[in-house]
Amino acid sequence: MNDADTQQLAQQFWQQGYIYVANFFDSRLMNEYQDLILNHYGDTPSFTHNEEFLKKSYTEVIPWFPQREGVSPFDKVDQNNRLTALTDAILGFGWNNQYSMVMLSKAGTKGQAWHQDCPSDDDQQFNVNRLIYTMDINDNTGGQVVVRPGTHKLGVMTVGDPDEEFGDQVEIAPNKGDLIILHGHTWHKIRPTNVTRVSTNYRVAPKGVADDITDICVYRNMRYQFSTSKVIEERG
């Protein structure tokens, strides 16, 4: 990927609120990550969120923060020069590297309803999700990513059906080694899963944005604060 490609992708990110790049990472690294992820979770991973959150958010995701536990192989993506250059092109220099979060959805679970990963009342305060895929996501697996292009420019998510279908939505079925970079204010959801599904999010934010920007997540029916495990606003 040359400088012109990088700048074009950055421009697309700001126009659409996301970019999708196929074959970004080496398959051997993705295989290494997939083995580490499945070994960590084992055969019977349990949900960490409370029942109220699971019910209202339609979200049945089990998170893991490998870098916080010193699992050093997960530093390799952070050290990827192409990813750093692309992030620089999008956010400018001085952006903050927040954390990596693996997300596992068990077979037969709901995925995730429409949400914004951080409050969108202020368009200058946002995170960016750099999502990597260590397995193929397709019609057989379920768990496809659905986004609404341009919604990062529209402010706070509207109140309504948490899982509504929209005519302008775009569905992405990423393969192993693919990359999605997603603005934290862009509406997105995950389809229900047919098999155990994993992805890994390397979150970053522009310079000056608080490290806890993703502590509050916005859904069409609520705002939820993860640090307190509470619904802080009922919507609708």
N, C-alpha and C positions, 0 to 999 in steps of 0.2 A: 504494500500500500504506500503510494508516494504522497508528497505533500499536497498535491492537487486533490487527490482522493480524500485525504484527511480533512481538508478545508471544505470540500463539498459535503461530506458527511456531517460536519459541524453545522453547516448552513441548514441542512435538512433537519437536524435535531431541533434547531430553534424555530423552524417553520412548522414542523409536525409534532414536536414534543417527544419524539422517540426516533431511534434508528435501529435497523436490523442489519447485521453484517454476518454473512455466512462464512464458515471455515476460517474463523479468526484464530483459534487456538489449536495447537498440535494435539492430535488424537491420543498420543501416548500420555500426555499430561492429563487429559480428561479421563483416561482410563485409571490413572493413578488416583485422581481425586474421587472417582466413583467408588473405587475399592475402599478408600479411607472413609468415605461417607457411609457406605453400607455396613462396614465393620463397626463404626461408631454407634449407629442406631440399633443394630442387631435385629432380631426377628419380631420383637414386640415393643416398638417405641410407643411412649404414652404422651398424650397431649399435655402441654404446659399451661395453656390458657384456661380461664374459668368457663363454666357452662354458659353464662350470659353472653360472653364474647363469641363463643363458638356458634351460638344460636342466632344472634343478631347480625353477625358479619358474614355468615355462610362460609366461614374460614376455618378449615381443619388442617392447619399447617403446623408442623413441629420444627421449631428453629434450633440451630446449633451454631455456636460462634467459635470456630476452630482456632483462629489466631489468638483469641483471648485465653485459650488453653495451651498455647505454645506449640500448636501443631504446625511446624515450620514449612512443610511443603505448600501450605496455602499462601505463603508469601510469594510464590513464584508468579502468580498472576499480577500482584501488585508491582512486581519488578519487570513486567513485560513492557518493553520500550514502545511498541506500537500502541498499546492501551494507554500508556502515559501520554504519548504524543496526541492521541485522539482526545483524551480528557483535557489536555492543555488547550487544544483548539476550541473545545466547547466552552470551557469555564475560564480560560486565561490562566496565567501563572498564579501560584499561591493558594490553590484550592486545598481543602482539607480532606485527608483520607480518614474516613470514619471507622469502618469495621467491615468484616466479611461475615455473612450470615447464610448458612445452608438452610434450605427450606425443603422439608420432606412432607409429601402428602401420601397417606396410605391409599392403597387400592380401594376404590369404591367410595371415596370421600368427595365432598362438595367442591373442592377447589377454593376459590375466593370470589366474593361478590365485588361489584364495582367499588373502587376506593381511590383516594389520593393518599400518598404515603406520608404527607405532612400537611399542616394547615396551609390554606391557600388564600388567606385574607390579605396577605402582603406578597405581591408577585416577586419581590426581591429575596424572599426567604424561602428557600427550597433545598431539597437534597436531590441527588442524581443516583439512580440505580444502574449499576453496571452488572447485568445478569449474564452468567455463563452457564452453559448446558453441558453436562457430562453424560447425557444420554439423549437418544432421539425422542422427540415429542411428536406424536402423529395421531391419526384417528383411532388406531388400535390402543394406544396408551391413554388417550385423553390428556387433559391438563394443558391444552393449547392456551396461548396468551392472547387476550383480546384487548385492544386499545381503541380509544377514540381520538384520532388525530386532531391536534389543535386545541384540545381542551385545557392545556396548560396555560392558555391565554384568557380563560373565561372566568377565573376566580373560583369561588367556592362551589363545589359539586352541588347540583340541584337535589332537592328532596324527591324521593320516588321509590319505585320498585328496586330493591337492591340488586336484582339480577336481570333487569330489563334488557331487551335486545334493541339495538339502534341501527338505522339504515347506513350510518356513516362509520360504523365500527369496522376495524380491521383485525382479522384473526391470523396469528403467526404460529406456525408449527416448527420451532427451531430443532435442528439436528445437533448431535454431539459436536462440540467445538465452535458452535455459533455464539454470537454476542448480541444482546439487546441492551441499548442504553436508553433509559427512560427518565424523563423529567418527573420529579416527585409530585407535581400538580396534575400530571396527565391522568385522566381516567383510565383505569385498567382493571381487568379481572382475569381469573383463571378458570377454565372449564373443569367440570368434574373429572375425576381420574378413574381409569379402568385398571391400572396397575400402579405400583408404588412409583411415585414421581419425585425427582429431586431437581433443584436448581440452586445456584449459589450467587448471592448478591454482594458485590463489592461496592459499598455505599461511599459516596463522596459528597462534598458540598462546596459551594463557592467560598472564597475568603470572607471571613467575618460572620458566617452563619453559625449559629450555636450547634454544639455537638449533639444536643438532645432534640434537634429539629424533628426527628421521626418518632418522638415519644408520643405524639398525638397523631392519630390516623383518622381521616374523614371518610365516612361511609354515607350512603344516601339516607340512612335511617338513624345515624348517631355519629358522635365523635367519641373516640375511645383513647384513654391514656394508659399506656403500657406500664409505666412505673408504679402506678397505683392500682392497676387492674380494675379500673372503673370506667363506666360510661359517664362522660362529663357533660354530654349534651344529647338529649333525645331530639331527633329530627323527624318531622312528619307526624 
